[in-house]
Amino acid sequence: MKRIRINRSRWMRGQSPEKSSMLWSSRLQKGCCLGHAIHQISKCPWDSLNNLTSPRHYFDKESFLTERHGVGCSDNLFADDAMAINDDTSLSETAREVALTKLFKAHGYDLEFYG
């Protein structure tokens, strides 16, 4: 199982000044759960993810977070579910981490929060 580690101090979760999470914000030096996953699993530099709100804006082909539809890509259900949990302001921090950990595990990733 592939491990993804998220430092809570660099984790953006739906309550940023921009009002929505991004894969990475160089201004805030934070990224959403999927930004951390792309950075670690796909070895993508943070700057390549800057100000992107979704994996489909980064990947131009099918990936572990996208699926191909004709000439373009869209986010897959894993990515959609992760973004919904990551940005759900009704969840406590603990509930958000538990839900994300369970979702990632169902897709073959060991998600670990620290810091």
Secondary structure, 3 states (H helix, E strand, C coil): CEEEEEEHHHECCCCCCCCCCCCEECCCCEECHHHHHHHHHCCCCHHHHECCCCHHHCCCCCECCEEEECCEEEECHHHHHHHHHHCCCCCCHHHHHHHHHHHHHHCCEEEEEEC
